[in-house]
Amino acid sequence: MQIVLPPEVEALVQRQLTSGKYQNAIAVILAGVKLLEQQEDIYQGRLQDLQQEARIGWEASGRGEVVDGSVAMAQIRANVQSRYGVSDEA
């Protein structure tokens, strides 16, 4: 497989080689691919977490365990303020 890199990517690869962190362009590209894989793993993990949280919320809603939106927002604001001393008042 041959790949033609845009000039800005070639420059980035060259900077990494010049820094001495990598011995060749393939090593730079492999490091970038590895980071991409890690990012995808993090994304997939977070997506699964969000899906689980949505299921929990859906099931709680089905049982009637819900809070009015304005009440929920007030609870969130109070929680943030108590944790961080932050107020949303301008």
C-alpha positions in Angstrom: 0.0 0.0 0.0 1.3 3.4 -0.9 0.1 6.5 0.9 0.6 10.1 -0.1 0.6 12.4 2.9 -0.4 16.0 2.8 2.5 18.4 3.3 1.4 19.3 6.8 1.4 15.7 7.9 4.8 15.1 6.3 6.1 18.1 8.2 4.7 16.6 11.5 6.4 13.3 10.7 9.6 15.1 10.0 9.4 17.0 13.3 8.9 13.8 15.2 11.9 12.3 13.5 14.1 15.3 14.1 13.1 15.2 17.8 14.7 11.8 18.0 11.5 10.2 19.5 11.2 7.9 16.5 13.7 6.2 14.2 11.7 6.2 11.0 8.4 7.4 9.5 6.7 4.1 9.9 7.3 4.3 13.7 5.7 7.7 13.7 2.7 6.5 11.7 2.3 3.4 13.9 2.3 5.6 17.0 -0.5 7.7 15.5 -2.5 4.6 14.6 -2.1 3.2 18.1 -3.4 6.5 19.5 -6.4 6.3 17.2 -7.1 2.8 18.4 -6.9 4.0 22.0 -9.2 6.9 21.3 -11.7 4.5 19.7 -11.5 2.2 22.7 -12.2 5.1 25.0 -15.1 6.2 22.8 -16.6 2.8 22.7 -16.3 2.3 26.4 -17.9 5.7 27.1 -20.7 4.9 24.6 -21.4 1.6 26.4 -21.4 3.5 29.8 -23.9 6.0 28.4 -26.1 3.3 26.9 -26.1 1.6 30.3 -27.0 4.8 32.1 -29.8 5.4 29.6 -31.2 1.9 30.2 -31.1 2.5 34.0 -33.0 5.8 33.5 -35.5 4.2 31.2 -36.2 1.4 33.6 -36.5 3.9 36.5 -38.9 5.9 34.4 -41.0 2.8 33.8 -41.2 2.3 37.6 -42.3 5.9 38.0 -39.0 6.9 39.7 -38.7 10.2 38.0 -38.0 13.8 39.0 -39.4 16.9 37.4 -36.9 18.6 35.1 -36.8 21.9 37.1 -36.3 20.0 40.4 -33.5 17.9 38.8 -31.8 21.1 37.5 -32.0 22.7 41.0 -30.5 19.5 42.5 -27.7 19.6 39.9 -27.0 23.3 40.6 -26.9 22.7 44.3 -24.6 19.8 43.9 -22.2 21.7 41.7 -22.2 24.7 44.0 -21.5 22.6 47.1 -18.7 20.7 45.4 -17.0 23.6 43.6 -18.3 26.8 45.1 -19.7 27.7 41.7 -22.8 29.7 41.2 -24.6 30.0 37.9 -25.8 33.5 38.8 -24.1 36.2 36.7 
